[in-house]
Structure formats: C-alpha cells, structure tokens
Amino acid sequence: GDPQLSDFGTARIVGGYKTVTGFFTGTLSYTAPEVLTGKPPTVVADVYSLGATLYALIAGKAAHERNTDEELIAHYLRITSQPVPDLRHLGIPSDVCSAIEKAMSLDPTDRFDSAAEFGRTLQEAQRHNGLTADVMAISEATAPAEQPEGTQALPLSEPSYPSVVPPIPVNVPPAPPPAPPPPDMFAQSPSNTPWNPPS
C-alpha cells in the first residue's frame, strides 16, 4: 500500500495551532518559519512542511535538525533566518534540490502555490532524470461550489449561547403498583387439608 504520513506537530485544525495562552505547539524542524513567528498556517506553510518531510526522507535527518546542546532560541533563529542546506553534495539531482529549496523558501511568496504544483515539479524532475514519474494521489484544489442565487454562506463565528439555560420540565411517570407477594410454599391447599406424607 501507499505510505501514510502525518506529523501531528504540523497537522492542525484551522485556528487550533495555538494553546489557550497563545503559545505555539508544533515540531520546529518541520514548521514554516512564518508560523513560528506567530502567523496563521496557510497552504504554502503546508508546502514548506511537505518539503521539509521530503528533505528528511532524502537526507535521513531534518533540514534544520536541532544540534546537540543547541539552545532552543538558537534553533528557532536558524530555522527562521537560514535557507535549507544544499543536498547536491549527496548526489541528489539539481532539479530535485531546487524544488525542495523552493518549497522550503523562507519567503512564503517564493514557494509553490500548492502541493500539487510541488508534485508536478518533482514529476518533471523524475522524467528529466530518466525515471518514470510517479502518479500523484492529489490534484489541483477545486474552487468552492458557487452558492445558488439568493443564498449566502454563513459567517464562521462562535455560536452564541444563552447565559442562563431555562429549566426543562420533567414529566415523571407514576410509579407502577407494587407487585403481589410471592406465594407461600408451605401454604395449605385450597381444601385446607394438611398434607401428610405416605406411611
């Protein structure tokens, strides 16, 4: 089957990438620099994370792997200020390196616009290097469906709740009548004749 990857440090629900106190949660080496500086994640931030994942698959380590004894702030500054290290010295074709470098550009506007565009560039690199291009499991994102005339999308906002919940009437069914007592095993027969064992 196909590999299924997810780095739960970078996969998020929109609006849910910060803790209640406003602190970022994520895997530094795979997170786009602009997200580390507090900007909300976007499609091109996901492209960065995809490029970082591909880099790690090729190099065997993250592009901005934290060095032993490196302070967290130094690691953060390196990710947000230094370009991705060059993979060409490992014998990786230049067009593959260029695609990863573009995906992991420090400037979000210099990245691919979508994962599909990144994938097509990698397919072209495969063909250029004499390989059969892999089939992508994704395609271009489709535009949202148009709303029928006279309708409009509801705004995404927090639902309002009443401050006091009114009491809910409870109809309790009447209790069932008590069950009759169980029959007495030693009661006399209807003829009121005591039972005598045979002699």
Long-range contacts (C-beta under 8 A, 24 or more apart in sequence): 2-137, 5-53, 7-49, 7-53, 10-46, 10-49, 12-41, 14-40, 14-41, 15-40, 17-41, 28-64, 28-66, 28-75, 28-76, 28-79, 29-56, 29-62, 29-63, 29-64, 29-65, 29-66, 29-79, 30-56, 30-62, 31-79, 32-108, 33-79, 33-80, 33-81, 33-106, 34-108, 36-76, 36-79, 36-80, 37-80, 42-108, 43-113, 43-114, 43-115, 44-108, 44-109, 44-111, 44-112, 44-113, 45-108, 46-115, 47-103, 47-111, 47-112, 47-113, 47-114, 47-115, 47-118, 48-103, 48-104, 48-105, 48-108, 48-111, 50-103, 50-115, 50-118, 51-84, 51-99, 51-100, 51-102, 51-103, 51-104, 51-111, 51-118, 52-104, 54-100, 54-103, 55-84, 55-87, 55-100, 55-104, 58-87, 58-90, 58-92, 58-96, 58-100, 59-87, 59-90, 63-104, 80-106, 81-106, 93-125, 93-128, 93-129, 95-124, 95-125, 95-128, 95-129, 96-122, 96-125, 96-129, 99-125, 114-140, 114-141, 116-140, 116-141
